[in-house]
């Protein structure tokens, strides 16, 4: 009986976690900027001129992931991606 109760509890926790992920992702989308964090230590980050726009939570359109991640680092992680594409 204790095993069944434990499994039921785990299912409820899983459902709660999934529903909170859906609500939080409507506000911002995850972007992995870790590759740029490694370069940040005192060196400028130069971005290619590739145009694949990112819309930031600040309402600004960034040309690509690199320029968006530079802004994320500058904001100390407060900037989030609102959507892929132009704002």
C-alpha positions in Angstrom: 0.0 0.0 0.0 2.8 2.4 0.8 4.2 1.8 -2.7 1.0 2.7 -4.3 0.6 5.9 -2.2 4.2 6.8 -3.1 3.6 6.3 -6.9 0.4 8.4 -6.7 2.2 11.2 -4.9 4.9 11.1 -7.6 2.3 11.4 -10.3 0.7 14.4 -8.7 4.1 16.1 -8.3 4.9 15.4 -12.0 1.6 16.9 -13.2 2.2 20.0 -11.0 5.7 20.4 -12.4 4.5 20.1 -16.0 1.7 22.6 -15.6 4.1 25.2 -14.0 6.5 24.7 -17.0 3.7 25.5 -19.4 2.7 28.7 -17.6 6.3 30.0 -17.2 7.3 29.2 -20.8 4.5 31.5 -22.1 6.5 34.4 -20.7 10.0 33.4 -21.8 11.7 30.7 -23.8 15.0 29.1 -22.7 18.1 30.0 -24.7 21.4 28.3 -23.9 24.0 31.1 -23.8 26.7 29.0 -22.0 29.0 29.0 -25.0 29.2 32.8 -24.8 29.6 32.9 -21.1 32.9 31.0 -21.5 34.2 33.7 -23.8 33.1 36.6 -21.7 36.0 36.7 -19.3 37.5 40.1 -20.3 37.3 39.4 -24.0 34.9 41.0 -26.5 32.4 38.7 -28.2 32.3 39.2 -31.9 29.1 38.0 -33.6 28.7 36.9 -37.2 26.3 38.8 -39.5 23.9 36.0 -39.8 20.2 37.1 -39.5 18.1 34.8 -37.4 16.2 37.2 -35.2 15.4 36.8 -31.5 12.8 38.9 -29.7 13.9 39.8 -26.2 11.7 40.4 -23.2 12.8 44.1 -23.5 10.9 44.4 -26.8 14.1 44.6 -28.8 14.8 42.4 -31.8 18.3 40.9 -31.8 19.9 39.9 -35.1 20.9 36.4 -34.0 21.6 34.2 -31.0 25.1 35.7 -30.5 23.8 39.3 -30.2 21.0 38.1 -28.0 23.3 36.3 -25.7 25.7 39.3 -25.5 22.7 41.3 -24.2 21.7 38.5 -21.8 25.2 38.6 -20.3 25.2 42.4 -20.1 21.8 42.2 -18.3 23.3 39.7 -15.9 20.6 37.2 -16.9 17.5 39.3 -16.5 16.8 39.5 -20.3 14.8 36.6 -21.6 13.7 35.5 -25.1 10.0 36.4 -25.7 9.8 34.6 -29.0 11.8 33.4 -32.0 11.7 35.9 -34.8 11.1 39.7 -34.9 9.3 41.4 -32.0 
